[in-house]
């Protein structure tokens, strides 16, 4: 009888588990373009189409309702803010991941092709708060798998930025200028 009461109590009482994950990723896109996309919650559906099925924005509160497809369909209220230090904070306010925070900082760096300030170092701290059932399901998922998923997400973000702002991400580089000088009739890309 005691075991049944404990089991029922654990089901009826929300139990939360916390995991801390840190990820650093180099993205070959300018910092200001990444920042512009990170700040725009409605673009998350386009950036992460396999995960986020819909986004409804409340402009008065800078909050959004996400419908997320991950082992079922889940709704979550999400709040986004930019801190005085320039970091981006996305906080989940409801649902199975209530209390989760994603804190992202961006730092300019030399682009992969040598372009000054042409790339960004992205550092993310994920404080993953989960309900009892989600924590149970995630117990089979290692931190390295979560880190890989977050890193892949920033790769997807970089690819999205390149499509959204193509003229701002492609710059004339010394190699491009040299190629144009050799054959001015052809455009080198």
N, C-alpha and C positions, 0 to 999 in steps of 0.2 A: 504494500500500500504506500509506504514512504517513497519507494522508487517511482511509482506512478505520479505522486504529487510533485516530486522534483522534476520529472519529465514534463508534466503539464505546465509547471511554473516556468520552465525554460522555454517552452513554446509560446506561452502567453506574454512573457516579459521580453522586451527587446534587449538583446545582448549584442554589444558591439565589440568588434575587434579592430585594432589599428595596425597597419603596416606602413613603414616608411621606406620609400624608394627614391633614389636620386639617379638622374640620368643626365649625361652631358653628350651633346650631339653637335657636330659641325654641319651647317647647312649653307650651301652655295647660293645664298640670296641675301640681298642687302637687309640690314637690320630694320630700317624704317618700313620696308615692305612687309616683313614678317610681323612687325608690331601692328601695322594697319590691319592685317588679317586676323591676328590673335584677338584684337579688341572688338572685332565684328562677330558677335555670337551667331547671327543669322547665317553667316558663311560656313559654319561648322557642318551643316548638312551637306554642303558641296564638297568640303574638305574630307569628311569621313562618311561617305555615302553608305558604306556597308554597316556602320554602327549607328549613326543618327538618322532616323527616318523622318522626323519633322522637328521644326523649331518655330515656336510662337513667341514673339518679343513683346514685352510690355515696356514701351519707351519711357513711361513715367518713373519706373523703378529700376531700369537697366537690368531687368531680370528676364529670364526666358524659361519656357517649358519645353524640355527636350523629350521626344519619344525615342527611346534607345532600344535597339534590337541586339540583345546579347543573351543567349540562353533563355529566350522568351522576350516579351515586350514589356518594357518598364518606362514609367514616366518619372521625370525629375525636374524640380524647379532649380534653376541655375542662376547664380549671380556672378557678374564679372566686375572687376575693379582694377585700376592702375594705382599702385602705391607711390608714395613720394619718391622712393628710390628708383622708380621706373619699372619695377617688376609687375607682372600681370598675375592676378589671383582669380582663379575660377573656383567657386565654392558651390557644392551641391547642397541644397537646402531641404530636399525631401526625397523620399524613396529609399530603396535598399542601400544606397551609398550616401545617405544623409550624413553631413559632417565632413565629407571628403573635400580636401583642398588641393589644388594644383597651383604651385607657385613657380612662375617661369621668369627667368632673367635672360636678357639678350645682350651680347657684347660683340661689337664690330671686330672684324678681323680681315686679313688679306684674303681675297677670293682665291678659289682653286686655280684660276688662270693668272694670278698675280695682280689682279685689279685691287687697288687700295680700297678698303672698306666695302669689298664686293661680296663678303660672306659674313656669317654670324655664328658665334658660339652660343648654343642654347643650353641653359642649365635649368633643369626642372626638379622640383621637390614635390613628390606625390605623397600626401598623407591620406592613405586609403582607409576610410571608416566603412565598415560593413556590418550589416545585420547578421544575426546568428546563422541564418540559412546561407547567405552569400559567403560568409567567412568559411562555412563548412565546405561549400563548393570550391572556393578558392584555395583551400588547404591542399588541393592537388595541383595547384599552379605555383611554380617557383618564382622567386623574385627575378631571376634572370629572364624568365618568359615575359614577365610584366615589363621589365626594362626594355626588352626587345620590342614589345608592342608600343611602348611610349616612343622609342627611337624611330620605329617605322611610322608612327603618327607624325613626327616632325619631318620625316622625309616626305610624306604625303602633303604636309603643309607647304614645304618648299616647292614641290611640283605644282601645287595649286597656285602659289604666288607667281611662278614662272609663266603660267597660262594666263592669269589675270592681268599681269603687268609685263608683257613680253618686251616692249620697247624700253622699259626701265631696268630690266634684268640683263639685257644684252648690250654690252658696251663695246666700243672700239678698243681693242687691245693691240699691243705692239705687233703680235702675230697677224691679226686681222688687217692692220694697216699695211704691213709688208706684203700680204697676199694681194690686197687691192692694188698696190703699187706695181706688182709684177704683171697683173692682168686686170687693168682698170675696167675693161668691158664686162668682167664677170664680178658678181657680188659674192664674196666669201662670207660664210657664216660659220 
